[in-house]
């Protein structure tokens, strides 16, 4: 305890250089924990985007391209699926439900999705959670629209507002459908998925706003769907009564003769997508590890630089009875205290950064960040930093030990 007190007072006496070292370690710890939290939650957000869907069917492209375009609204497919093929495939034995989706329009940079009421009944995210309404209800007429939470918040829309859809995805719109405005009748609760950035309109409305002959059709499957008679859709989601049907119908879809279609299992494709991004994970982890290493080397440099200036101080300690191992322990405790304080300050900074950036990450990157207590994994990372700081502190501690011996002030036991 006496050595610990002495180490604490010694750090206070050199507070300027110690604070600089402590701040460097704190920044590196904050960066390491933040990168790891974003990495883990990004992976979780990707996995939670769609849940409980057995197959996604679209034009034959690539598995990842179909997933990105139909679920994440990233990119687009050159071809679609004919309505005739959709009706044939979804009428097969074992199909529990299906959701047709039509993309290609937008509103102020936000994607517009044409679908049916089955979308609100069967679409799942994050471990099979249902879509729920913050305000209003699903569309019940051809000119009604349901907004994702971010669309409503970002653009300031409320119930009964009028919205004009534009042709074209993203911020590039080639034509505004001013003659067919839509009325906001529902706003969904946040999901942390692309649903939040999407406007949902009846599938029949897609045909209407593009000059087709739209009509309201009542299907007798427990829902009154606003389907119309579309010629083509972008893709459709399917759920089956048994996993055996999933594999069988997927094989039939991939061998479908009338048109080139592709059926993908979203859970498998999401895993493949994340494996492609594994190199990014490793680079981020390496970057944060290098920052931590540089900060610890900075601490080592500071301790070694101060050691020469403290030689007189060490000699005085030896003259009052301190032994070489006392000085070794003193310097080791100083480095350990500096690392510990740096980790504590870094953890506080980490929570401040995550709390401040969580909204931005949610709205701009679709990453839902969980602000929770440090996990065992994160505590393990801090433990590794503490161990590394202690090991690095042994270097100046060893030099202090031999300094005391070379001063010729050894005291015999």
C-alpha positions as CSV (number, residue, x, y, z in Angstrom):
1,X,0.0,0.0,0.0
2,X,2.9,2.3,0.8
3,X,4.3,1.8,-2.7
4,X,0.9,2.3,-4.3
5,X,0.5,5.7,-2.5
6,X,4.0,6.6,-3.5
7,X,3.3,5.7,-7.1
8,X,0.1,7.8,-7.0
9,X,1.9,10.8,-5.6
10,X,4.7,10.4,-8.1
11,X,2.1,10.4,-11.0
12,X,0.6,13.6,-9.5
13,X,4.0,15.2,-9.4
14,X,4.4,14.5,-13.1
15,X,0.8,15.1,-14.0
16,X,1.4,17.0,-17.3
17,X,3.2,14.1,-19.1
18,X,1.0,11.6,-17.3
19,X,-2.2,13.3,-18.5
20,X,-0.9,13.3,-22.0
21,X,-0.1,9.6,-21.9
22,X,-3.4,8.8,-20.1
23,X,-5.4,10.7,-22.8
24,X,-3.6,8.8,-25.6
25,X,-4.5,5.5,-24.0
26,X,-8.1,6.7,-23.4
27,X,-8.5,7.7,-27.0
28,X,-7.2,4.3,-28.2
29,X,-9.5,2.4,-25.8
30,X,-12.5,4.5,-26.9
31,X,-11.6,3.8,-30.6
32,X,-11.1,0.1,-30.0
33,X,-14.4,-0.3,-28.1
34,X,-16.4,1.8,-30.6
35,X,-15.1,0.0,-33.6
36,X,-15.9,-3.4,-32.0
37,X,-19.4,-2.2,-31.0
38,X,-20.2,-0.9,-34.4
39,X,-18.8,-4.1,-36.0
40,X,-20.8,-6.4,-33.9
41,X,-24.0,-4.3,-34.2
42,X,-23.6,-3.9,-37.9
43,X,-23.4,-7.6,-38.3
44,X,-26.5,-8.0,-36.1
45,X,-28.4,-5.3,-38.0
46,X,-27.6,-7.1,-41.3
47,X,-28.8,-10.4,-39.9
48,X,-32.0,-8.8,-38.4
49,X,-33.0,-7.1,-41.6
50,X,-35.2,-10.0,-42.7
51,X,-36.4,-12.9,-40.5
52,X,-38.8,-15.7,-41.0
53,X,-38.6,-15.5,-44.8
54,X,-37.7,-18.9,-46.4
55,X,-37.1,-17.7,-50.0
56,X,-36.7,-14.6,-52.0
57,X,-37.4,-15.0,-55.7
58,X,-36.4,-12.6,-58.5
59,X,-34.9,-12.5,-61.9
60,X,-31.8,-14.6,-62.3
61,X,-28.8,-12.4,-61.3
62,X,-26.6,-13.2,-58.4
63,X,-27.7,-14.3,-54.9
64,X,-26.2,-11.2,-53.2
65,X,-27.4,-8.8,-55.9
66,X,-30.9,-10.1,-55.5
67,X,-30.7,-9.8,-51.7
68,X,-29.3,-6.2,-51.8
69,X,-31.9,-5.0,-54.3
70,X,-35.0,-6.6,-52.8
71,X,-34.3,-6.3,-49.1
72,X,-31.7,-3.5,-48.7
73,X,-32.9,-1.3,-51.6
74,X,-29.3,-1.2,-52.9
75,X,-28.8,-1.4,-56.7
76,X,-31.5,-2.7,-59.0
77,X,-32.3,-5.7,-61.1
78,X,-32.5,-5.4,-64.9
79,X,-35.4,-7.8,-65.2
80,X,-38.4,-8.7,-63.0
81,X,-40.8,-11.6,-62.5
82,X,-43.9,-11.9,-64.6
83,X,-47.2,-11.9,-62.6
84,X,-48.1,-15.2,-64.3
85,X,-45.0,-16.9,-62.9
86,X,-45.6,-15.4,-59.5
87,X,-49.1,-16.8,-59.4
88,X,-48.0,-20.2,-60.6
89,X,-45.1,-20.6,-58.1
90,X,-47.1,-19.3,-55.1
91,X,-49.9,-21.8,-55.9
92,X,-47.6,-24.8,-55.4
93,X,-48.2,-27.2,-52.5
94,X,-46.5,-26.2,-49.3
95,X,-46.5,-22.4,-49.8
96,X,-47.8,-20.8,-46.6
97,X,-47.6,-17.2,-47.7
98,X,-46.1,-14.9,-50.3
99,X,-45.4,-11.1,-50.5
100,X,-45.0,-9.6,-54.0
101,X,-42.8,-6.4,-54.1
102,X,-42.4,-3.9,-56.8
103,X,-39.6,-1.3,-56.7
104,X,-38.4,1.4,-59.1
105,X,-40.1,4.6,-57.8
106,X,-39.0,7.0,-55.1
107,X,-40.0,10.0,-53.1
108,X,-37.3,12.6,-52.3
109,X,-34.6,9.9,-52.4
110,X,-36.5,7.4,-50.3
111,X,-37.5,4.1,-51.9
112,X,-41.2,3.4,-52.8
113,X,-42.3,-0.2,-52.5
114,X,-45.5,-1.6,-54.0
115,X,-46.9,-4.6,-52.2
116,X,-50.0,-6.1,-50.7
117,X,-51.5,-6.2,-47.2
118,X,-49.7,-9.6,-46.7
119,X,-46.6,-7.5,-46.3
120,X,-47.8,-6.1,-42.9
121,X,-49.0,-9.5,-41.8
122,X,-46.0,-11.7,-42.8
123,X,-42.9,-9.6,-43.1
124,X,-40.6,-10.2,-40.1
125,X,-37.4,-8.6,-38.9
126,X,-35.0,-9.2,-35.9
127,X,-35.9,-12.6,-34.7
128,X,-39.4,-12.8,-36.3
129,X,-40.7,-9.5,-35.0
130,X,-43.9,-8.1,-36.6
131,X,-44.2,-4.7,-38.2
132,X,-46.2,-2.5,-35.9
133,X,-47.8,0.9,-36.4
134,X,-46.9,4.0,-34.4
135,X,-49.8,5.9,-36.0
136,X,-52.6,5.0,-38.4
137,X,-53.2,1.7,-40.1
138,X,-52.3,-0.3,-43.3
139,X,-53.5,1.2,-46.6
140,X,-57.1,0.4,-47.5
141,X,-57.4,2.3,-50.8
142,X,-55.4,2.5,-53.9
143,X,-54.2,6.1,-53.2
144,X,-53.0,5.5,-49.7
145,X,-49.4,5.2,-48.4
146,X,-47.7,3.8,-45.3
147,X,-44.4,5.4,-44.3
148,X,-41.4,4.0,-42.6
149,X,-40.5,5.7,-39.3
150,X,-37.4,7.5,-40.7
151,X,-39.3,8.8,-43.8
152,X,-41.9,10.4,-41.5
153,X,-39.3,11.8,-39.1
154,X,-36.8,13.0,-41.8
155,X,-39.4,14.6,-44.1
156,X,-41.8,15.7,-41.3
157,X,-44.9,13.9,-42.6
158,X,-47.9,13.1,-40.5
159,X,-51.2,11.4,-41.1
160,X,-53.4,12.7,-43.9
161,X,-50.5,14.5,-45.6
162,X,-50.4,14.3,-49.4
163,X,-47.3,12.8,-51.1
164,X,-46.3,12.7,-54.8
165,X,-44.3,9.7,-56.0
166,X,-41.5,10.0,-58.6
167,X,-40.3,7.6,-61.2
168,X,-36.7,6.5,-60.6
169,X,-34.7,5.3,-57.6
170,X,-32.5,7.4,-55.2
171,X,-32.2,11.1,-55.7
172,X,-32.5,10.8,-59.5
173,X,-36.2,11.1,-60.5
174,X,-37.2,11.3,-64.1
175,X,-40.9,12.0,-63.8
176,X,-43.1,13.1,-60.9
177,X,-46.6,11.5,-60.8
178,X,-48.3,14.7,-59.8
179,X,-51.7,13.5,-61.1
180,X,-51.7,10.6,-58.6
181,X,-51.0,11.9,-55.1
182,X,-51.1,9.6,-52.1
183,X,-52.5,10.2,-48.6
184,X,-50.5,9.1,-45.6
185,X,-52.7,6.7,-43.5
186,X,-50.0,4.9,-41.5
187,X,-46.5,5.4,-39.9
188,X,-44.6,2.3,-38.8
189,X,-42.6,2.0,-35.7
190,X,-38.8,2.0,-36.0
191,X,-37.2,-1.4,-37.0
192,X,-33.6,-0.5,-37.6
193,X,-33.9,-1.9,-41.2
194,X,-34.5,-0.5,-44.7
195,X,-38.2,-0.6,-43.9
196,X,-37.7,2.6,-42.0
197,X,-36.6,4.4,-45.2
198,X,-39.4,3.0,-47.4
199,X,-42.8,4.3,-48.5
200,X,-45.3,1.4,-48.9
201,X,-48.2,1.7,-51.4
202,X,-50.6,-0.8,-52.9
203,X,-49.3,-3.0,-55.7
204,X,-52.2,-1.9,-57.8
205,X,-51.0,1.7,-57.4
206,X,-47.8,0.9,-59.2
207,X,-49.7,0.1,-62.3
208,X,-51.9,3.1,-61.9
209,X,-49.2,5.8,-61.6
210,X,-47.5,4.3,-64.7
211,X,-50.5,4.7,-66.8
212,X,-51.8,1.2,-66.6
213,X,-55.3,0.0,-66.1
214,X,-55.5,-0.5,-62.3
215,X,-58.3,-2.2,-60.4
216,X,-59.1,-3.3,-56.9
217,X,-59.2,-7.0,-56.6
218,X,-60.4,-8.8,-53.5
219,X,-58.7,-12.1,-52.8
220,X,-60.4,-14.6,-50.6
221,X,-57.4,-15.7,-48.5
222,X,-58.3,-13.8,-45.3
223,X,-57.2,-10.4,-46.6
224,X,-58.6,-7.8,-48.9
225,X,-55.5,-7.1,-50.9
226,X,-55.1,-4.1,-53.3
227,X,-53.4,-6.3,-55.9
228,X,-54.6,-5.1,-59.3
229,X,-53.3,-6.7,-62.5
230,X,-49.6,-6.0,-62.7
231,X,-47.6,-7.4,-65.6
232,X,-44.4,-7.7,-63.7
233,X,-43.0,-7.4,-60.2
234,X,-39.5,-6.9,-58.9
235,X,-39.4,-10.0,-56.6
236,X,-41.4,-11.8,-54.0
237,X,-40.9,-13.3,-50.6
238,X,-42.1,-16.7,-49.6
239,X,-42.8,-18.7,-46.4
240,X,-43.4,-22.5,-46.4
241,X,-45.2,-24.9,-44.2
242,X,-42.0,-27.1,-43.9
243,X,-38.3,-26.7,-44.6
244,X,-38.6,-29.6,-47.0
245,X,-40.9,-27.5,-49.3
246,X,-38.3,-24.7,-49.2
247,X,-35.6,-26.9,-50.8
248,X,-37.9,-28.5,-53.2
249,X,-39.5,-25.4,-54.6
250,X,-36.2,-23.5,-54.6
251,X,-34.8,-26.2,-56.9
252,X,-37.9,-26.0,-59.1
253,X,-37.6,-22.2,-59.3
254,X,-33.9,-22.3,-60.3
255,X,-34.9,-24.8,-63.1
256,X,-38.0,-22.9,-64.1
257,X,-38.3,-23.0,-67.9
258,X,-40.8,-20.1,-68.8
259,X,-38.3,-17.5,-67.5
260,X,-35.0,-17.3,-65.8
261,X,-35.6,-17.0,-62.1
262,X,-33.5,-17.3,-59.0
263,X,-34.6,-18.4,-55.5
264,X,-32.3,-17.6,-52.6
265,X,-32.4,-18.4,-48.9
266,X,-31.9,-15.0,-47.2
267,X,-30.2,-16.4,-44.1
268,X,-27.6,-18.2,-46.2
269,X,-27.1,-15.3,-48.5
270,X,-26.7,-12.9,-45.5
271,X,-24.0,-15.1,-44.2
272,X,-22.2,-15.1,-47.6
273,X,-22.5,-11.3,-47.7
274,X,-20.9,-10.9,-44.3
275,X,-18.1,-13.3,-45.2
276,X,-17.3,-11.0,-48.1
277,X,-17.1,-8.2,-45.7
278,X,-14.9,-10.1,-43.3
279,X,-11.8,-8.4,-44.6
280,X,-13.2,-5.1,-43.6
281,X,-13.7,-6.5,-40.1
282,X,-10.1,-7.5,-39.9
283,X,-8.9,-4.2,-41.2
284,X,-10.9,-2.3,-38.6
285,X,-9.7,-4.6,-35.8
286,X,-6.1,-4.2,-37.0
287,X,-6.4,-0.5,-37.2
288,X,-7.7,-0.2,-33.6
289,X,-5.1,-2.7,-32.3
290,X,-2.3,-0.5,-34.0
291,X,-3.7,2.6,-32.3
292,X,-3.7,0.9,-28.9
293,X,-0.1,-0.4,-29.5
294,X,1.1,3.1,-30.5
295,X,-0.5,4.6,-27.3
296,X,1.3,2.0,-25.1
297,X,4.6,2.6,-26.9
298,X,4.0,6.3,-26.2
299,X,3.6,5.5,-22.5
300,X,6.9,3.5,-22.7
301,X,8.7,6.4,-24.3
302,X,7.4,8.8,-21.7
303,X,8.5,6.5,-18.8
304,X,11.9,5.9,-20.3
305,X,12.4,9.6,-20.9
306,X,11.4,10.5,-17.4
307,X,13.5,7.7,-15.9
308,X,16.8,9.5,-16.6
309,X,15.4,12.7,-15.0
310,X,14.2,10.7,-11.9
311,X,17.6,9.1,-11.3
312,X,18.2,11.4,-8.4
313,X,14.8,10.7,-7.0
314,X,15.5,7.0,-7.1
315,X,18.8,7.5,-5.4
316,X,17.1,9.4,-2.6
317,X,14.6,6.5,-2.2
318,X,17.6,4.1,-2.0
319,X,19.3,6.2,0.6
320,X,16.3,6.0,2.9
321,X,16.1,2.2,2.7
322,X,14.3,1.3,-0.6
323,X,15.7,-1.8,-2.2
324,X,16.0,-2.4,-5.9
325,X,12.9,-4.5,-6.0
326,X,11.0,-1.7,-4.3
327,X,11.9,0.6,-7.2
328,X,11.0,-2.1,-9.7
329,X,7.6,-2.4,-8.1
330,X,7.1,1.3,-7.9
331,X,7.7,1.9,-11.6
332,X,5.5,-1.1,-12.5
333,X,2.6,0.2,-10.4
334,X,2.9,3.6,-12.0
335,X,2.6,2.1,-15.5
336,X,-0.3,-0.1,-14.3
337,X,-2.1,2.9,-12.8
338,X,-1.6,5.0,-15.9
339,X,-3.0,2.2,-18.1
340,X,-6.0,1.6,-15.7
341,X,-6.9,5.3,-15.6
342,X,-6.6,5.4,-19.4
343,X,-8.9,2.5,-19.7
344,X,-11.5,4.0,-17.4
345,X,-11.5,7.4,-19.1
346,X,-11.6,5.6,-22.5
347,X,-14.6,3.6,-21.4
348,X,-16.4,6.8,-20.4
349,X,-15.5,8.4,-23.8
350,X,-16.7,5.3,-25.5
351,X,-20.2,5.6,-24.0
352,X,-20.3,9.4,-24.9
353,X,-19.3,8.7,-28.5
354,X,-21.7,5.7,-28.9
355,X,-24.6,7.7,-27.3
356,X,-23.9,10.7,-29.6
357,X,-23.5,8.7,-32.8
358,X,-26.2,6.1,-32.3
359,X,-28.9,8.3,-34.0
360,X,-26.6,9.0,-37.0
361,X,-25.6,5.4,-37.4
362,X,-29.3,4.4,-37.3
363,X,-30.5,7.0,-39.8
364,X,-27.5,7.0,-42.3
365,X,-26.1,3.5,-42.1
366,X,-29.1,1.4,-40.8
367,X,-26.9,0.2,-37.8
368,X,-28.9,-0.2,-34.6
369,X,-26.3,0.4,-31.8
370,X,-27.1,-1.2,-28.5
371,X,-26.0,1.0,-25.6
372,X,-25.4,-1.6,-22.8
373,X,-22.9,-2.4,-20.2
374,X,-19.6,-3.7,-21.4
375,X,-19.8,-7.3,-22.5
376,X,-17.4,-10.0,-21.4
377,X,-15.7,-9.7,-24.8
378,X,-15.2,-6.0,-24.4
379,X,-14.0,-6.4,-20.8
380,X,-11.6,-9.0,-22.2
381,X,-10.2,-6.4,-24.6
382,X,-9.7,-4.0,-21.8
383,X,-8.0,-6.8,-19.8
384,X,-5.6,-7.4,-22.7
385,X,-4.7,-3.7,-22.8
386,X,-4.1,-3.7,-19.1
387,X,-1.8,-6.7,-19.4
388,X,0.0,-5.1,-22.3
389,X,0.4,-1.9,-20.3
390,X,1.8,-3.9,-17.4
391,X,4.3,-5.8,-19.6
392,X,5.5,-2.6,-21.3
393,X,5.9,-1.1,-17.8
394,X,8.3,-3.8,-16.9
395,X,10.9,-2.3,-19.3
396,X,11.4,1.0,-17.4
397,X,11.0,-0.9,-14.1
398,X,13.9,-3.2,-15.0
399,X,16.0,-0.2,-15.9
400,X,15.2,1.5,-12.6
401,X,16.2,-1.7,-10.9
402,X,19.7,-1.7,-12.5
403,X,20.0,2.0,-12.1
404,X,19.8,1.6,-8.3
405,X,22.4,-1.1,-8.4
406,X,24.8,0.9,-10.5
407,X,24.5,3.8,-8.1
408,X,26.4,1.8,-5.5
409,X,23.8,2.2,-2.8
410,X,22.8,-1.4,-2.3
411,X,21.7,-2.1,1.2
412,X,22.5,-5.6,2.6
413,X,19.7,-7.6,4.1
